[in-house]
Amino acid sequence: MRTKNVQTDLDESDLISVPKSFVRRKEQFLTEGDMLVSSANSWNLVGKCSWVPKLDYEATAGGFISILRANREKVDPRYLYHWFAAPQTQHEVRLCGRQTTNISNLNYERCLKLPIPLPKLKEQERIAAILDKADAIRRTRQQQLNELQTFIEATYFKMFGHPELNAYGWDVMPFSEVCDSRLGKMLDAKQQTGTHPRFYLRNLNVQWCRLDLTELVKMDFDSGDRKEFRLEYGDVLICEGGAGVGQTAIWRDELPECYFQKSLHRVRPRSGRAVPEYIQYLMWSLMQGSSLLNSISTATIPHLTGVRLKSVKIPVPPIDVQEKFQAIVLKHEETRSRLETTNDIDEDLFSSLVQRAFKGEL
Protein backbone atom coordinates (compact mmCIF):
# COMPACT_ATOMS: atom_id res chain seq x y z
CA MET A 1 0.00 0.00 0.00
CA ARG A 2 1.16 3.53 -0.84
CA THR A 3 0.05 7.02 0.11
CA LYS A 4 -2.44 7.16 -2.77
CA ASN A 5 -4.24 4.09 -1.37
CA VAL A 6 -5.00 5.97 1.86
CA GLN A 7 -8.36 7.57 1.05
CA THR A 8 -11.64 7.84 2.97
CA ASP A 9 -11.97 4.13 2.19
CA LEU A 10 -8.91 2.05 1.37
CA ASP A 11 -8.37 2.45 -2.38
CA GLU A 12 -7.52 -0.96 -3.83
CA SER A 13 -7.80 0.10 -7.50
CA ASP A 14 -4.08 0.67 -8.01
CA LEU A 15 -1.77 -1.79 -6.26
CA ILE A 16 1.90 -2.71 -6.63
CA SER A 17 3.22 -6.20 -5.93
CA VAL A 18 6.62 -6.87 -4.38
CA PRO A 19 8.38 -10.14 -3.52
CA LYS A 20 7.07 -11.58 -0.26
CA SER A 21 10.67 -11.81 0.98
CA PHE A 22 10.65 -8.01 1.38
CA VAL A 23 8.33 -8.41 4.38
CA ARG A 24 10.75 -9.44 7.10
CA ARG A 25 8.42 -9.66 10.10
CA LYS A 26 4.96 -11.16 10.50
CA GLU A 27 3.57 -8.01 12.12
CA GLN A 28 4.29 -6.07 8.91
CA PHE A 29 1.46 -7.89 7.14
CA LEU A 30 -1.82 -5.97 7.22
CA THR A 31 -4.68 -7.54 9.15
CA GLU A 32 -8.37 -6.67 9.29
CA GLY A 33 -8.89 -3.84 11.76
CA ASP A 34 -5.55 -2.11 11.11
CA MET A 35 -5.43 1.52 10.05
CA LEU A 36 -3.11 2.95 7.44
CA VAL A 37 -1.93 6.47 8.32
CA SER A 38 -0.29 8.93 5.95
CA SER A 39 2.88 9.85 7.83
CA ALA A 40 4.73 11.97 5.23
CA ASN A 41 2.66 14.24 3.03
CA SER A 42 1.58 17.83 2.54
CA TRP A 43 0.67 19.38 5.90
CA ASN A 44 -3.10 19.13 5.44
CA LEU A 45 -2.90 15.38 4.62
CA VAL A 46 -0.58 14.14 7.36
CA GLY A 47 -2.54 11.81 9.62
CA LYS A 48 -5.16 10.95 7.02
CA CYS A 49 -6.25 7.38 7.69
CA SER A 50 -7.99 4.39 6.14
CA TRP A 51 -9.58 1.38 7.80
CA VAL A 52 -8.15 -1.91 6.54
CA PRO A 53 -10.97 -4.38 5.79
CA LYS A 54 -10.52 -8.10 5.31
CA LEU A 55 -8.28 -8.46 2.26
CA ASP A 56 -8.21 -11.38 -0.19
CA TYR A 57 -4.45 -11.07 -0.56
CA GLU A 58 -1.40 -10.47 1.58
CA ALA A 59 -0.40 -6.81 1.85
CA THR A 60 1.98 -4.55 3.70
CA ALA A 61 2.65 -0.83 4.05
CA GLY A 62 5.08 0.99 1.77
CA GLY A 63 6.96 4.21 2.37
CA PHE A 64 5.38 7.36 3.80
CA ILE A 65 2.54 5.48 5.52
CA SER A 66 2.33 3.73 8.87
CA ILE A 67 0.26 0.92 10.36
CA LEU A 68 -1.79 1.81 13.43
CA ARG A 69 -2.92 -1.36 15.20
CA ALA A 70 -5.18 -1.50 18.25
CA ASN A 71 -4.15 -3.27 21.44
CA ARG A 72 -7.44 -5.19 21.60
CA GLU A 73 -7.14 -5.79 25.32
CA LYS A 74 -7.53 -2.05 25.85
CA VAL A 75 -9.27 -0.55 22.83
CA ASP A 76 -11.87 -1.69 20.31
CA PRO A 77 -10.45 -1.25 16.75
CA ARG A 78 -13.56 0.51 15.41
CA TYR A 79 -13.64 2.81 18.42
CA LEU A 80 -9.98 3.65 17.80
CA TYR A 81 -10.69 4.28 14.11
CA HIS A 82 -13.56 6.68 14.79
CA TRP A 83 -11.50 8.52 17.38
CA PHE A 84 -8.43 8.84 15.14
CA ALA A 85 -10.50 9.88 12.09
CA ALA A 86 -12.44 12.51 14.08
CA PRO A 87 -11.74 16.11 12.91
CA GLN A 88 -10.37 17.21 16.29
CA THR A 89 -7.96 14.26 16.47
CA GLN A 90 -6.89 14.81 12.87
CA HIS A 91 -6.08 18.41 13.75
CA GLU A 92 -4.01 17.30 16.73
CA VAL A 93 -2.17 14.75 14.59
CA ARG A 94 -1.30 17.39 11.98
CA LEU A 95 0.20 19.49 14.76
CA CYS A 96 2.50 16.53 15.44
CA GLY A 97 4.04 16.95 11.99
CA ARG A 98 7.53 18.33 11.41
CA GLN A 99 7.32 20.73 8.49
CA THR A 100 10.09 20.74 5.87
CA THR A 101 10.19 22.70 2.62
CA ASN A 102 7.39 20.87 0.80
CA ILE A 103 6.34 18.07 3.11
CA SER A 104 5.36 17.38 6.70
CA ASN A 105 6.62 14.27 8.54
CA LEU A 106 4.64 12.78 11.39
CA ASN A 107 6.42 12.87 14.75
CA TYR A 108 5.56 9.38 16.04
CA GLU A 109 6.61 10.09 19.63
CA ARG A 110 4.30 13.11 19.93
CA CYS A 111 1.47 11.40 18.09
CA LEU A 112 1.54 8.31 20.31
CA LYS A 113 1.27 10.55 23.39
CA LEU A 114 -2.09 11.97 22.31
CA PRO A 115 -4.61 11.11 25.04
CA ILE A 116 -7.56 8.94 24.03
CA PRO A 117 -10.68 8.64 26.23
CA LEU A 118 -11.02 4.97 27.14
CA PRO A 119 -14.24 3.75 28.75
CA LYS A 120 -14.64 0.01 29.32
CA LEU A 121 -14.43 -2.20 26.24
CA LYS A 122 -18.18 -2.94 26.23
CA GLU A 123 -18.90 0.78 26.26
CA GLN A 124 -16.37 1.33 23.45
CA GLU A 125 -18.11 -1.34 21.38
CA ARG A 126 -21.51 0.30 22.00
CA ILE A 127 -20.20 3.73 20.92
CA ALA A 128 -18.46 2.27 17.86
CA ALA A 129 -21.69 0.49 16.83
CA ILE A 130 -23.66 3.76 17.00
CA LEU A 131 -21.03 5.61 14.96
CA ASP A 132 -20.86 2.74 12.45
CA LYS A 133 -24.63 2.98 11.85
CA ALA A 134 -24.50 6.76 11.44
CA ASP A 135 -21.49 6.41 9.14
CA ALA A 136 -23.33 3.83 7.02
CA ILE A 137 -26.23 6.26 6.49
CA ARG A 138 -23.78 8.97 5.46
CA ARG A 139 -21.98 6.63 3.04
CA THR A 140 -25.25 5.45 1.50
CA ARG A 141 -26.12 9.04 0.63
CA GLN A 142 -22.70 9.57 -0.92
CA GLN A 143 -23.07 6.36 -2.91
CA GLN A 144 -26.39 7.63 -4.27
CA LEU A 145 -24.66 10.80 -5.44
CA ASN A 146 -21.91 8.77 -7.11
CA GLU A 147 -24.43 6.50 -8.84
CA LEU A 148 -26.36 9.53 -10.08
CA GLN A 149 -23.21 10.93 -11.68
CA THR A 150 -22.39 7.54 -13.20
CA PHE A 151 -25.89 7.37 -14.71
CA ILE A 152 -25.49 10.74 -16.44
CA GLU A 153 -22.07 9.76 -17.80
CA ALA A 154 -23.49 6.48 -19.13
CA THR A 155 -26.41 8.35 -20.70
CA TYR A 156 -23.99 10.66 -22.50
CA PHE A 157 -22.12 7.72 -24.07
CA LYS A 158 -25.39 5.97 -24.97
CA MET A 159 -26.75 9.05 -26.76
CA PHE A 160 -23.54 10.35 -28.37
CA GLY A 161 -20.80 7.72 -28.15
CA HIS A 162 -17.17 8.70 -27.64
CA PRO A 163 -16.45 11.97 -29.49
CA GLU A 164 -13.18 10.72 -30.99
CA LEU A 165 -14.90 7.69 -32.55
CA ASN A 166 -18.05 9.58 -33.65
CA ALA A 167 -19.84 6.28 -34.21
CA TYR A 168 -23.11 8.05 -35.06
CA GLY A 169 -21.53 10.04 -37.88
CA TRP A 170 -22.42 13.51 -36.58
CA ASP A 171 -21.07 16.58 -38.39
CA VAL A 172 -17.57 17.47 -37.17
CA MET A 173 -16.55 21.11 -36.63
CA PRO A 174 -13.74 23.02 -34.90
CA PHE A 175 -14.61 23.98 -31.33
CA SER A 176 -14.42 27.67 -32.33
CA GLU A 177 -17.35 27.23 -34.75
CA VAL A 178 -19.54 25.66 -32.08
CA CYS A 179 -18.65 27.85 -29.07
CA ASP A 180 -17.28 31.29 -28.34
CA SER A 181 -14.41 30.90 -25.88
CA ARG A 182 -12.01 33.24 -24.15
CA LEU A 183 -9.57 33.21 -21.26
CA GLY A 184 -10.00 35.45 -18.25
CA LYS A 185 -7.43 38.03 -17.26
CA MET A 186 -5.49 38.64 -14.09
CA LEU A 187 -6.14 41.94 -12.34
CA ASP A 188 -3.18 44.19 -11.69
CA ALA A 189 -2.98 46.49 -8.65
CA LYS A 190 -4.36 49.44 -10.60
CA GLN A 191 -7.42 47.50 -11.72
CA GLN A 192 -8.15 46.44 -8.13
CA THR A 193 -8.72 50.00 -6.93
CA GLY A 194 -12.43 50.09 -7.79
CA THR A 195 -15.11 50.68 -5.19
CA HIS A 196 -17.18 47.51 -5.61
CA PRO A 197 -16.02 44.06 -4.45
CA ARG A 198 -16.82 41.40 -7.07
CA PHE A 199 -16.74 37.62 -6.85
CA TYR A 200 -13.88 36.23 -8.90
CA LEU A 201 -13.73 32.51 -9.79
CA ARG A 202 -10.41 30.62 -10.00
CA ASN A 203 -9.56 27.18 -11.37
CA LEU A 204 -9.86 25.56 -7.91
CA ASN A 205 -13.56 26.47 -7.98
CA VAL A 206 -14.14 24.30 -11.06
CA GLN A 207 -14.33 20.54 -10.57
CA TRP A 208 -15.68 17.82 -12.82
CA CYS A 209 -19.29 18.70 -13.66
CA ARG A 210 -19.73 20.80 -10.51
CA LEU A 211 -18.61 24.04 -8.92
CA ASP A 212 -16.97 24.23 -5.51
CA LEU A 213 -17.73 27.66 -4.07
CA THR A 214 -16.38 27.05 -0.55
CA GLU A 215 -13.25 29.15 -1.18
CA LEU A 216 -14.16 32.39 -2.94
CA VAL A 217 -12.15 35.49 -3.72
CA LYS A 218 -13.50 39.02 -3.97
CA MET A 219 -11.65 41.79 -5.77
CA ASP A 220 -12.40 45.49 -6.10
CA PHE A 221 -12.90 46.81 -9.61
CA ASP A 222 -15.48 48.74 -11.60
CA SER A 223 -17.69 46.33 -13.53
CA GLY A 224 -17.84 48.50 -16.63
CA ASP A 225 -14.16 47.84 -17.30
CA ARG A 226 -14.60 44.08 -16.95
CA LYS A 227 -18.03 43.37 -18.41
CA GLU A 228 -16.62 40.96 -21.04
CA PHE A 229 -15.39 38.76 -18.16
CA ARG A 230 -18.71 38.65 -16.33
CA LEU A 231 -20.34 35.22 -16.22
CA GLU A 232 -23.79 34.58 -17.62
CA TYR A 233 -26.17 31.73 -16.88
CA GLY A 234 -25.20 28.67 -18.92
CA ASP A 235 -21.56 29.62 -19.45
CA VAL A 236 -19.22 26.63 -19.41
CA LEU A 237 -16.01 27.02 -17.39
CA ILE A 238 -12.93 24.95 -18.28
CA CYS A 239 -9.71 24.89 -16.23
CA GLU A 240 -6.83 26.14 -18.36
CA GLY A 241 -3.96 24.69 -16.35
CA GLY A 242 -2.70 22.90 -13.26
CA ALA A 243 -3.63 19.56 -11.75
CA GLY A 244 -7.28 20.04 -12.73
CA VAL A 245 -6.60 21.01 -16.34
CA GLY A 246 -9.66 20.37 -18.50
CA GLN A 247 -12.10 20.12 -15.60
CA THR A 248 -15.42 21.55 -16.70
CA ALA A 249 -18.56 22.88 -14.99
CA ILE A 250 -21.56 25.03 -15.87
CA TRP A 251 -22.27 28.42 -14.31
CA ARG A 252 -25.91 28.71 -13.16
CA ASP A 253 -25.90 32.14 -11.49
CA GLU A 254 -24.94 30.70 -8.11
CA LEU A 255 -23.59 34.14 -7.07
CA PRO A 256 -24.53 37.70 -8.03
CA GLU A 257 -22.25 39.46 -10.53
CA CYS A 258 -19.41 36.98 -10.77
CA TYR A 259 -16.28 37.13 -12.96
CA PHE A 260 -13.60 34.64 -14.02
CA GLN A 261 -9.84 34.65 -13.74
CA LYS A 262 -7.00 34.03 -16.21
CA SER A 263 -6.81 30.37 -15.25
CA LEU A 264 -10.27 29.67 -16.71
CA HIS A 265 -11.73 29.43 -20.21
CA ARG A 266 -15.25 30.81 -20.44
CA VAL A 267 -17.08 28.89 -23.17
CA ARG A 268 -20.41 30.14 -24.50
CA PRO A 269 -22.18 27.69 -26.88
CA ARG A 270 -23.44 29.32 -30.08
CA SER A 271 -27.23 29.37 -30.39
CA GLY A 272 -28.53 26.47 -32.45
CA ARG A 273 -25.15 24.69 -32.43
CA ALA A 274 -24.77 23.36 -28.90
CA VAL A 275 -26.14 23.40 -25.36
CA PRO A 276 -23.94 23.78 -22.23
CA GLU A 277 -24.65 20.29 -20.91
CA TYR A 278 -23.43 18.65 -24.11
CA ILE A 279 -20.21 20.71 -24.09
CA GLN A 280 -19.61 19.92 -20.41
CA TYR A 281 -19.77 16.15 -20.89
CA LEU A 282 -18.02 16.34 -24.25
CA MET A 283 -15.02 17.87 -22.44
CA TRP A 284 -15.30 15.25 -19.71
CA SER A 285 -15.18 12.44 -22.29
CA LEU A 286 -12.33 14.06 -24.27
CA MET A 287 -10.19 14.25 -21.13
CA GLN A 288 -10.50 10.53 -20.38
CA GLY A 289 -7.06 9.56 -21.69
CA SER A 290 -7.65 10.90 -25.18
CA SER A 291 -5.42 12.60 -27.74
CA LEU A 292 -6.55 15.97 -26.35
CA LEU A 293 -5.05 15.04 -22.97
CA ASN A 294 -1.85 13.87 -24.64
CA SER A 295 -1.48 17.14 -26.58
CA ILE A 296 -1.78 19.42 -23.55
CA SER A 297 1.33 21.53 -22.99
CA THR A 298 3.33 20.20 -20.01
CA ALA A 299 6.64 22.11 -20.02
CA THR A 300 6.22 22.89 -16.30
CA ILE A 301 2.50 23.00 -15.50
CA PRO A 302 -0.10 21.37 -17.79
CA HIS A 303 -1.94 23.93 -19.94
CA LEU A 304 -4.90 23.74 -22.30
CA THR A 305 -4.22 26.85 -24.35
CA GLY A 306 -6.93 28.89 -26.02
CA VAL A 307 -5.45 28.10 -29.45
CA ARG A 308 -5.51 24.36 -28.75
CA LEU A 309 -9.07 24.42 -27.38
CA LYS A 310 -10.43 26.37 -30.36
CA SER A 311 -8.79 24.02 -32.84
CA VAL A 312 -10.19 20.78 -31.36
CA LYS A 313 -12.59 19.15 -33.81
CA ILE A 314 -15.75 17.89 -32.17
CA PRO A 315 -18.88 16.04 -33.33
CA VAL A 316 -21.99 18.23 -33.35
CA PRO A 317 -25.20 16.22 -32.94
CA PRO A 318 -28.55 17.75 -33.98
CA ILE A 319 -29.66 20.37 -31.49
CA ASP A 320 -32.87 18.49 -30.64
CA VAL A 321 -30.81 15.46 -29.57
CA GLN A 322 -28.61 17.69 -27.41
CA GLU A 323 -31.69 19.27 -25.85
CA LYS A 324 -33.02 15.84 -24.86
CA PHE A 325 -29.73 15.20 -23.07
CA GLN A 326 -29.93 18.67 -21.51
CA ALA A 327 -33.36 17.89 -20.04
CA ILE A 328 -32.04 14.66 -18.50
CA VAL A 329 -29.06 16.47 -16.95
CA LEU A 330 -31.20 19.29 -15.52
CA LYS A 331 -33.62 16.80 -13.98
CA HIS A 332 -30.79 14.88 -12.37
CA GLU A 333 -29.13 18.07 -11.15
CA GLU A 334 -32.33 18.85 -9.23
CA THR A 335 -32.17 15.39 -7.67
CA ARG A 336 -28.48 15.82 -6.89
CA SER A 337 -29.16 19.17 -5.23
CA ARG A 338 -31.72 17.56 -2.90
CA LEU A 339 -29.36 14.68 -2.13
CA GLU A 340 -26.47 17.06 -1.42
CA THR A 341 -28.64 19.05 1.00
CA THR A 342 -29.58 15.84 2.82
CA ASN A 343 -25.95 14.71 2.69
CA ASP A 344 -24.84 17.96 4.35
CA ILE A 345 -27.36 17.34 7.14
CA ASP A 346 -26.05 13.77 7.53
CA GLU A 347 -22.47 15.08 7.73
CA ASP A 348 -23.40 17.62 10.43
CA LEU A 349 -25.27 15.01 12.46
CA PHE A 350 -22.38 12.55 12.20
CA SER A 351 -19.87 15.22 13.28
CA SER A 352 -22.09 16.04 16.25
CA LEU A 353 -22.29 12.36 17.23
CA VAL A 354 -18.51 11.98 17.01
CA GLN A 355 -17.93 15.01 19.25
CA ARG A 356 -20.43 13.74 21.83
CA ALA A 357 -19.01 10.21 21.67
CA PHE A 358 -15.54 11.23 22.80
CA LYS A 359 -16.82 13.66 25.40
CA GLY A 360 -18.66 10.82 27.12
CA GLU A 361 -22.09 12.24 26.17
CA LEU A 362 -23.31 9.52 23.81
N, C-alpha and C positions, 0 to 999 in steps of 0.2 A: 504494500500500500504506500502511496505517495501523498504529498500535500493535496493534490487535486482530487483525491478520493475522499478527503474529509469535507463533506458537505452536510447540509441539514440531516440527510440520510446518507449512509455510506454509499458512495458512488462506485458501483462495480462494473461500469461500462467500459472502462479503459484500464486494463491491468497489465502488469509486466511480470513475467516469470523469471525466476533465478534458480540456479541449482540448489537443491535442498541442503547440500553440504554447507552453504553459506550461513545457515541457521545453526549456531553452535550450541545453544542451550534450549531445553524444552520450553522454558517459560517465555521464550521469544515468539512462540507460535501463538497466534490470536485464538482466543476462545470466546464463545458466546457470553455476552455480558461485559466484555472489555469496552473501553472507550479509546478511540484514537484522538489525540490532541495535537493540533498544529503548534509546534514549539519553536519554529523559526519562520517568520513571515513578515509582511507589512504590519505595522503596529496594530491596526484595527482588526487583524485576523489572527493574531497570536492568542492561543487559548481556544480557538474554535474547535468544536468536538463533534464526533460521530459515534453513535452506538453501534457496536459490532454484533450483528445478528448471528444466527447459526449459519455457518458457511459450508458449502458443499466441496470445499477444497482447502488445502493447507495454505495459510498465509502468515505473513509477518509484516513488521513495520519497517519502512525504508527511512532515508534521511529526512530530517526536518520535522518528523512527527514522533510522538511518544505514545506508549501504551499506559493507560491509567486503569488499574485493576483493583476492584474492591476486595478488601479483607472481609469475607462474607460472615465471619464471626462477629463483626462489629457493625457492618453497614450493608444494607440491601443494595444490589447493583443498580436497580432502577431508581431508587431514592438518590443514590450518589449521582447518577446521570442527570436527573432533573435539577439537583442542586448545582452541579457544575455548569450546566447549560443555562441556568437562570441569568438574566441580564445583569443583576448586581454582582454575581460571582464572576461572570465574564469580564466585567469592568475591573474587578479586583485582580483577576489573572493578568489582564493586559498591563496593569500597573507593576506586575512582577517581571515585565520584559526589560531587557537591557537594549537600549536603542543604539544602533550603529548608523552608518550613513544612509543605507536604504532598507535596512531590515531590523527587526526586533527579535531578540533571542530570549526565550523563556528562562527565567532564573528558577531552577527546580527547587532549590533550598527555600526560597521565599514562598513559592507556590505551595509547597507541601506543608507550610506552616499556617496556611489559611484555616481559620476555625470553621468547622462544620457542625451545625446543631444535630445532635444524635439522640433522639428518643429511643426507646426500646425497639428491637427488631420488628416486633409485631406492629407497632405503631408506624414504623418506617414503611412496612409493606402496605399498610392501610393508606397512608399518604400517597405512596407511589401508585397504587391502584386508582385513586381518584384522579391524579394528574395524568395517568395513562389514558383514562376514559376521556378526559377533557381534551387531551392532545389528539386522540383519535377523531373526535368531532372536528377539530381544527384542520386536521390533515384531509379528512373527507371533503371539506369545503374546498381546499386547495386543489384536490384531485379533480373536483368538478370543474374548476376553472381551467385546469390543464386540458381536460377532455374537451371542453368547449372550444379552446383554441385549436386543438388537433382536428376537431370536426370542420372548422372553417378552412383550415389548410387543406384537408382532404377534399372539401367541396371545390376549392380553387382548382386543384389538379384534375378533378373529375370534369369540370366545366371547360377548362382551358388547356389542360395538359402542361408539360414543361415548356416554357417559352423558347428554349434553345432548340427543341425538337419540332415545335409547331405542328404537331400531328394533325390538327384540324385544318391546316392550310389557310390560316387567317392572313390577311394582308400584312406585310412587314414594312415598317417605316422607321426612320431615325427617331430617337426619343424627342429631339427638338421639334419635330413636326407634330407630335402628339401632345406635348406639354411645353409650357413656358417655364424655364427654370433659371434661377439666379442664386448666387452666393450672397450671404449677408456681408456686412462690413464691421470691422472693429471700430469702436469709438475712441478717438484720441481725447486728450485732456480738454482741449478747447470745445469739442462737441459735447462734453459732459457738463457744461456750465449752464444748461437750461434750467428752467424753474419747475418742471414737471417730472416727477419720477415715473419711469415707464418699465414695465416688465420686459425682460430681455432673455430669450431662451438660448441655451447653449447645447452642445452635443450630448452632455450627460443627461439632459432632460428627455432625449429621444431614445426609446428602447424599441425592441421589435414589436410593432403593431400596437404600441401604447405609449403614452406620455407619462413621465415621472416628474411631477411638479412639487416634490418635497423640498428640493433645494433650488430656490429661485433667486435671481439677481434683479435688482432695480437700478437703473441708471437715469441720470437727469439729462434730458435734451428736449428741444422743441420739436413736436411731432411733425410740423410742416417740413422740416429739413430731412425727415427720415420716412416720409409716407410710403415710399416704394419698398420699405423693409417692414411694413406693418402686415401682420398676418390676417388673413381672411378665412372665414369658415370654409372648410374643405380643402385648404392648402395641405400639401403633402410635404413633410419635413424629412430630409435624408442626411444622415451624418456624413460629413465630408472627409473626416480623418480620425485617427486614433484607434483604440481597441474596438470601438463600436462602429467602425467605418461601414457604411451601407445600411445601418439600421434605419428603419422607416416607420413613421407614425403620421396620423392625420390630425390636424388642428381643428377642433370643434368649438372654438370660442370659450375655452375653459376659463380664460382670464380676460378682463377688459383691456383693450388697447395694448396688445402684446407685439413685440418685435423679435427678430432673429439675428443671431450673431454670425460672424464670418465662418465659423465651423459648421454651418448648416446650409444645405441647398433648400431653397423654397421652390417647390414644384407645383405648378397650377395647371391641371389638365385643361386642354382646349375644348370648348363646348362642341358636343357632337362627336368628339374623337375618343374621349376616355372619361371615366369616373374615378374619383380618388381611391376608392376601395380596390379597384382593379390594379391601379398603379402601385399601391401599397404592397399587395401580395405578389405582384409581378417582381418588385424589387426583392422581396423576401425569397422568392424562388430563384432569382438570378444569383443571389449571394450564397446559395447552398452548394459551394464547391464548384462553381461554374467558371467559364472562361473570363467572365467579368471580374470575379474575385482574383483570378490569376493575373489579370492585367492591371490591377491597382498598383499605383506607385508606392514602393516601399523602401526608398533610399534610407530614411531614418524612421519616420512614422508613416503608416499606411495612409494614402490619400486617394479619394475618388474625385478627380478634378472635374471642373465644369465642362471642359472640352471633351473629356472621356465620357461623361454622363450623356451629353447631348448627342454624341456620335453612336451610342449603343442602338442597335437595330432591334426593335421589339415587335411581336405580333400584335395586331390591333383587331380584336373581335368586333362584331357588330355591336353598336351601342346598346341595343335592346338586350343582348345577352349579358353585357356588362352590368346593366341596370338590374337584371334579375339577381346577379351575384351581389350587387350593392344592397338590395333589399334584404338578402339573407344575412349579410354582415351587420347591417344596422339592427336587425331583430336580435341577433346574438349579442351585440354590444349592449343592448338594453338588459338582456339576461345577465351578462357579465357584470354590469354595473350593480345590479341587485345582489349578485353573489359576492362581489367585492365588499359591498356595504355590510353584509352579514358576516363575511370573513373578518372584517375589521372589528366587529363586535366580538366575535369568537376570540380573536387575538387579545383584545382588552380583558375579556373575562379570564382567559388562561393566564395572562400576566398577573392578574389580581389573585388568582388561586395560588400561583407559585409564590408570590410575596407572602401571602397568609400562611402557606404551608411551612415555610422556613422561619416564621415568627412564632410558630406554635399555636396558630389561630384556626387551623383547619380541622 
